[in-house]
Each structure stands twice: as C-alpha cells, then as structure tokens.
C-alpha cells in the first residue's frame, strides 16, 4: 500500500500516545509521597526514621556549600541526635490499634508465604 494511506492511522496512534505521555507526565508532577501504613507504624519504625534523619547533613548558615552538599554531620552531632532517638524510643509504646495491625500484617504475611511455598 502507498505510504500516504498508512500515515493517517500512524498519525492518530502517535497523537494518542503523545496524549497518554503528557497525561502521565502531569500525573507524575502532581504525585506526593504518602505513608500508607496508618496504624502500622511501630515505635521501632519511628526510631529507625529518627536515626536515618540524624545521618543527614543539617543546614548550616553562612557555609559556602548549603545543604545537602555541605560537610557531613560530626560524630558528636550524630551521637547526640541518636541518643535523643533512643530516649524517645524508650518512652514510646504501641497502641492497641497498632498491635492489632501488626498482628494482622504478620498473619497475612505468614499465610502468603505458606501459599507461595506450597
């Protein structure tokens, strides 16, 4: 068939693909990270997040290279920060809802693993 006859369906397909790609780009730009765990955030999760945050460089005013490109945290800074995480962890306790969620997730994971190994 002559090339001119195939051009119209290809052009239509290209236009549809461009619309889909544009929509996808717009959607990606508007996506915001969400914590989907709700009640399933344990004291241990909070402590680990705190410890990770302790390792990130903090903003230091009047430095040539601003955060996040400036010098890493000192051992003393990290130690002090992680000590705060540890003391917060010691005073933390899970709620009844959190414990129920952990039990549910554990049970579901065990059932899923068993079915995968069967």
N, C-alpha and C positions, 0 to 999 in steps of 0.2 A: 504494500500500500504506500501511496505517496507520503512523504514526511509531513506535509501540511495537515493531513487528516488525523494524525496521531497527536498533533500539537495541542489541540483543544483539550482532550482528556488529561494529558500530562500537565497542562497549564492549570486545569481545575484541581488536579491532585496536588500540585505544587502550592496552590493558594490555600487549600485545606491544611496542608502540612505546615505552612507558614503561620496560619491562624492558630493551630494547635501549639506550635512552638512559642508564639507570642503569649498565648494564654498561660503556658507553663512558666515562662519567664516572669510574668506578672505575679503568678501564684507563689513562685519561689521568693520573690522580693517581699511578699507580704507575710510569709511564714514566720512565726515566732515559736521558739522552743517552749515546750510545755512539759511539766512534770506530771506524768500520768499515774503516778503511784498513789496519790491521795493519802490514804491512811497507812500505806505500806512503807513509810519512811521510818526506819528504826533509829534509835539513838546512835548505833554504830555507823549508819549511813551519814548522819549529821556530823559525827566526829571525823569520819574519813573526808568528807567535803571540807570541813574546817581545816584539816591538816593539809589538804591539797591547796587551799587558799593561802595557807601560811607560806607555801613554797613560791608563790607568785610574787614577782617584784612589785613593791608598792610605789606609788607616785612620790617622787622626791622633788620638792620645789627648788628652783634655781639650779637644776642639773642640766648639763648640755644635752644629754640624751634622755628624753622624757620616757615615762612608762609606755610600753612594756620593754623598751630597748635598753633601759639603764642597768646598772650593776645588780647582780643578784642579791638576795637577802643575805645578811650575815648569819653565821651560826647562832649568835646570841639572839638575833631577832626571831629566827625560826624556832629556837628553843623556847623562848618566851611565849610565842604565839601557840605552839603546840601544847605547852603547859596549860594554857587557857582552854584549849580544846579538851584536854584530859580532865580538867576540873569540871567543865560543863558536862562532859560525858558521865562523870561520877554522880552528878546530881540529876541526871536525866532518867526518866522512867517511861516505858511504853504504856499507852492507854489500852483499855480493853478492846477498843476498835482496832488498834494496831496489832495486838496479839491475835485477834480473830483473823485479820488479813494475812498475817504471817503464816498461820496455821492453814488457811485456805490455799495460799500460794504453794506451800510445802507439799500439801496433799495433792494438789493438781500436778505439780512437777513430778512427784513420785509416780502417780498414775500414768502420766505421759511417758516417763522414762521406761516404765514397765511395759507399756504397749509398744514402744519402739524396739525393745529388746526381745519381744515375744516372737 
